[in-house]
């Protein structure tokens, strides 16, 4: 029996990159009913750039959008004042209103790289959360117990290790759940770390005598250090990274992350992903798969031309050992300078200790000659090219 294209798309929506669906039968029925669903997703502006870990959720939203459903994007300009503690091992710093405004001022342009902005409903949760009074907050709180909040995995671990848990952190799930009531969500999408918060939305909708939303949790994209990709940890690749930088960072990841990135950050089909996993276990060169992966991700966010140029530039620098064509040029005053001071002055390192470490590791080159002497005095010459680590270059002018 021939399966129509919409059924294939529904099958992929429900499987690719998906960790869990609550309630799956209900969601399948809704998707096949022809009804235009309100698909909710929330994002707190905790940083100015959207990284690939967040982008995978927007890509899932785009799949729903392509089937004609209404994407309801909640910008957490109120909830960011608290900060979601779902994946945090300690109390996170609250953001000021000015920081939140600064972080989110470019969000629409970035999100527009993935979603059709004209068809996306943007909501700012301060619109309704600021209106809640003490009585409203008590009413919401009565739907849950202290035990439910404290026994969440991360709170339980913090409690066991005597780390503080702020009362304000316990309010976050209530506010996120109330967002679902405010926008009448049919479906909510989030990461696996969001499951508790998403279930709160269902319960508050039920208490409000509304149809309850179905839930879809997505797998978490590992960061470059194999932990969850997080702005707080700095292990991210953002969708606004320059093409060559994005390409290089993907090539720097460990081989074991290749299948995850193909599944969660590209348009590769489930069949292609299975083949990639098979090749990794066989005789395939991981570098070749990584080149394909890096080119594909750069193509998604920067186009085919820049993806091809980034691949050529990577080969030029890392295979042919040449300096990048687009290299930072710096004017240095003085004719002689200690090598450690030079690296710091050029901002190729963050500290003198990092400079020393790279020199000891033989990871510093001047005009392609390895520098291993910590005490060396460098004679400054115009046109001199300094390299620190794998991807940091500067040219003296």
C-alpha positions in Angstrom: 0.0 0.0 0.0 1.4 3.4 -1.0 1.8 5.8 1.9 1.1 9.5 1.1 3.7 12.2 1.6 1.9 13.7 4.7 1.9 10.3 6.5 5.6 10.0 5.8 6.2 13.5 7.2 4.1 12.7 10.3 6.1 9.5 10.8 9.4 11.4 10.7 8.1 14.2 13.0 7.2 11.5 15.5 10.5 9.7 15.3 13.5 11.7 14.2 15.3 13.2 17.1 12.4 12.4 19.4 12.9 11.0 22.9 9.3 10.6 24.1 5.7 11.6 23.1 2.9 12.0 25.7 0.2 11.0 24.5 1.4 9.6 21.2 -2.0 8.1 20.1 -3.6 11.4 20.8 -1.0 13.4 18.8 -1.3 11.0 15.8 -5.1 11.4 15.8 -4.7 15.2 16.0 -2.2 15.3 13.2 -4.4 13.1 10.9 -7.6 15.1 11.7 -6.7 18.0 9.5 -7.1 20.4 12.4 -4.6 23.3 12.5 -2.8 22.7 15.8 -1.2 25.3 18.1 2.4 24.0 18.6 4.0 25.7 21.6 7.7 26.1 22.3 9.3 28.4 24.9 12.8 30.0 24.8 14.3 32.1 27.6 16.8 34.7 26.3 19.7 33.7 28.5 22.2 34.5 25.8 22.3 36.6 22.6 22.9 33.7 20.2 20.9 30.6 19.4 23.0 27.5 19.3 22.5 24.2 17.4 21.1 22.6 20.5 18.2 25.1 20.6 18.0 25.1 16.8 17.1 21.4 16.6 13.8 22.3 18.4 13.1 25.1 15.9 13.8 22.6 13.1 11.2 20.3 14.6 8.8 23.2 14.8 9.5 23.9 11.1 8.4 20.3 10.3 5.1 21.0 12.0 4.9 24.4 10.3 5.4 22.8 6.9 2.4 20.6 7.5 0.3 23.8 8.1 0.2 24.0 11.9 0.5 27.2 13.9 3.8 27.7 15.7 3.4 29.6 19.0 6.8 30.8 20.1 7.0 31.9 23.8 9.8 34.3 24.4 10.4 34.1 28.2 11.1 37.7 29.0 9.5 37.1 32.4 10.7 33.6 33.2 14.3 34.6 32.3 14.2 36.8 35.4 14.1 33.5 37.4 16.0 31.1 35.1 15.0 27.5 34.4 16.8 25.2 36.9 15.9 22.0 34.9 19.5 21.1 34.0 21.4 23.1 36.6 23.5 21.7 39.4 23.6 24.9 41.3 21.5 28.1 41.6 21.8 30.1 38.4 22.2 33.9 38.3 19.0 35.8 37.5 19.1 38.1 34.6 18.2 41.8 34.8 15.5 43.2 32.5 18.2 45.1 30.5 20.2 41.9 30.0 17.1 40.1 28.8 16.2 42.9 26.3 19.8 42.9 25.0 19.9 39.1 24.6 16.6 38.9 22.7 16.9 41.9 20.4 18.2 39.8 17.5 16.2 36.6 18.2 13.7 37.1 15.3 16.4 37.4 12.7 18.1 34.3 14.0 14.9 32.3 14.3 14.1 33.4 10.7 16.9 31.3 9.5 14.7 28.3 10.3 11.1 29.2 10.7 8.8 31.2 8.5 8.6 34.3 10.7 5.4 35.6 8.9 3.6 32.4 9.9 5.0 32.3 13.5 3.0 33.7 16.4 5.4 35.4 18.8 4.3 35.8 22.5 6.2 37.4 25.4 5.1 35.7 28.6 5.5 38.9 30.7 2.2 39.9 29.1 0.3 37.6 31.3 2.7 36.6 34.0 3.2 40.1 35.2 -0.6 40.3 35.8 -0.7 37.4 38.2 -1.3 38.5 41.8 -0.6 36.8 45.1 -4.0 35.0 45.0 -3.3 33.7 41.5 0.1 32.4 42.6 -1.4 30.6 45.6 -4.1 29.1 43.3 -1.5 27.8 40.9 0.7 26.4 43.7 -2.1 24.4 45.2 -1.9 22.1 42.2 1.4 20.7 43.3 3.3 19.6 46.4 6.7 20.5 47.8 7.7 16.8 47.4 7.0 16.9 43.6 9.3 19.9 43.2 12.1 18.8 45.5 12.2 15.2 44.2 13.1 16.3 40.6 16.4 14.8 39.7 18.5 18.0 39.8 16.9 19.4 43.0 17.2 16.0 44.6 20.9 15.9 43.9 21.4 19.5 45.1 19.4 18.7 48.3 21.6 15.6 48.9 24.8 17.6 48.5 23.5 20.5 50.7 23.5 23.0 47.7 21.0 25.8 48.1 17.6 25.6 46.2 16.0 29.0 45.9 12.2 29.3 46.5 12.0 31.3 43.3 13.4 28.3 41.3 10.3 26.2 42.5 8.1 28.8 40.8 9.5 28.4 37.4 7.6 25.2 36.3 4.3 26.9 37.4 5.0 29.9 35.2 6.1 27.8 32.2 3.0 25.6 32.7 0.8 28.6 32.9 2.1 29.7 29.5 0.3 26.7 28.0 -2.9 27.9 29.5 -2.4 31.4 28.3 -1.9 30.4 24.6 -4.2 27.3 24.6 -1.4 25.0 23.4 -2.4 21.7 21.7 1.2 20.4 21.7 4.3 21.5 23.5 7.9 20.7 22.4 11.0 20.8 24.6 14.2 19.0 25.5 14.2 15.9 27.7 15.3 18.1 30.6 12.0 20.0 30.3 9.7 17.0 30.8 8.6 18.0 34.3 7.8 21.6 33.2 5.8 20.3 30.2 3.7 18.0 32.4 2.9 21.0 34.7 1.4 22.6 31.6 -0.9 19.6 31.1 -2.0 19.7 34.7 -2.7 23.4 34.7 -4.7 23.1 31.5 -6.7 20.3 33.0 -7.4 22.3 36.2 -8.5 25.2 33.9 -11.0 22.8 32.2 -9.1 23.0 28.9 -8.1 20.2 26.5 -4.7 19.1 27.7 -1.6 19.5 25.4 0.3 16.5 24.1 4.0 16.6 24.8 7.0 15.9 22.6 10.5 15.8 24.1 13.5 15.9 21.9 16.9 14.3 22.4 19.6 16.6 23.7 22.4 17.6 21.3 25.8 17.2 23.0 28.1 20.1 23.1 31.7 20.0 21.9 32.8 18.6 25.3 30.0 15.9 25.1 28.0 17.6 27.8 24.6 19.1 26.9 25.2 22.1 24.6 24.7 25.1 26.8 25.4 28.8 26.6 26.3 28.7 30.3 29.0 26.2 29.6 30.4 27.8 26.4 30.5 24.4 24.6 28.3 25.7 21.8 28.2 26.2 18.0 25.8 29.0 17.2 23.7 29.4 14.1 25.3 32.9 13.6 28.9 31.7 13.8 30.9 32.6 10.7 30.9 29.8 8.1 34.6 28.9 8.5 34.4 29.0 12.3 31.3 26.8 12.3 33.0 24.4 9.9 36.2 24.2 12.0 34.4 23.7 15.3 32.4 20.8 13.8 35.6 19.2 12.5 37.1 19.6 16.1 34.4 17.4 17.7 35.1 13.8 18.7 34.1 11.1 16.3 31.5 9.5 18.6 29.3 12.6 18.2 29.0 12.3 14.4 25.7 10.2 14.4 24.0 12.6 17.0 24.8 15.6 14.9 23.6 14.0 11.7 20.3 13.1 13.4 19.7 16.3 15.3 21.3 19.0 13.3 20.9 18.0 9.6 18.2 17.0 7.1 19.6 13.5 6.8 16.9 10.8 6.7 16.5 8.1 9.3 17.8 5.6 6.6 20.9 7.7 5.9 21.6 8.0 9.7 21.5 4.2 10.0 24.0 3.9 7.1 26.3 6.5 8.8 26.3 4.5 12.0 27.1 1.3 10.0 30.0 3.0 8.2 31.4 4.3 11.5 31.5 0.8 12.8 33.2 -0.4 9.6 36.1 0.9 7.6 34.9 4.5 6.9 37.2 7.3 7.7 35.5 9.5 10.4 37.2 12.6 8.9 35.3 12.1 5.6 32.0 11.8 7.5 32.8 14.9 9.5 33.6 16.8 6.4 30.2 15.9 5.0 28.6 16.8 8.3 30.4 20.2 8.6 29.5 21.1 5.0 25.9 20.2 5.5 25.4 22.2 8.7 27.1 25.2 7.2 24.9 24.9 4.1 21.8 24.9 6.2 22.6 28.2 7.8 24.8 30.0 5.3 24.0 28.4 1.9 25.8 26.1 -0.6 28.4 28.6 -1.8 29.8 29.4 1.6 29.7 25.8 2.6 31.9 24.9 -0.3 34.2 27.8 0.4 34.5 26.8 4.0 35.5 23.2 3.1 38.2 24.5 0.7 39.5 26.9 3.4 39.6 24.1 6.0 41.6 21.9 3.6 43.9 24.9 2.9 44.7 25.5 6.6 44.7 22.0 8.1 45.7 19.8 5.2 48.1 22.1 3.3 49.3 23.9 6.4 48.7 27.4 5.0 47.4 30.5 6.7 43.7 31.4 6.4 42.8 33.7 3.6 40.8 35.8 6.0 43.2 36.4 8.8 43.2 39.0 11.6 45.8 41.7 11.0 47.4 43.4 14.0 49.9 46.3 14.2 52.6 45.7 16.9 54.6 48.6 18.3 58.3 47.7 19.1 60.8 45.5 17.4 61.4 42.9 20.1 58.9 41.2 22.4 58.9 38.0 24.6 56.9 35.3 22.8 54.5 34.9 25.8 53.7 38.6 25.8 53.3 38.5 22.0 50.6 35.8 22.2 48.7 37.7 24.8 49.0 41.0 23.0 47.7 39.4 19.8 44.8 37.9 21.8 45.6 34.5 20.5 45.5 33.3 24.2 43.4 34.4 27.2 46.3 34.3 29.6 50.0 33.9 30.0 49.4 30.4 31.5 47.6 29.4 28.3 50.4 30.8 26.3 53.0 28.7 28.2 50.8 25.6 27.9 50.6 25.9 24.1 54.3 26.5 23.8 55.1 23.4 25.9 52.7 21.4 23.7 54.5 22.7 20.6 51.2 24.2 19.4 52.7 27.7 18.6 54.2 28.5 15.2 55.7 31.6 13.7 55.9 31.5 9.9 55.1 27.8 10.2 58.1 27.2 12.5 57.4 25.5 15.8 58.2 27.6 18.9 59.3 25.6 21.9 61.3 28.2 23.9 59.3 29.9 26.7 61.9 32.6 27.0 62.3 33.4 23.4 62.4 37.0 22.3 60.6 37.6 19.0 62.0 40.0 16.4 58.8 41.6 15.0 58.6 41.7 11.2 55.8 42.8 8.9 54.0 40.0 7.3 54.9 37.6 10.1 52.1 35.0 10.7 51.6 33.6 14.2 49.5 30.5 14.9 48.4 29.4 18.4 46.5 26.1 18.8 44.7 24.7 15.8 42.6 27.6 14.6 43.9 30.9 15.9 46.0 33.0 13.6 47.3 36.6 13.4 49.3 38.5 10.9 51.7 41.4 11.8 51.2 44.5 9.6 
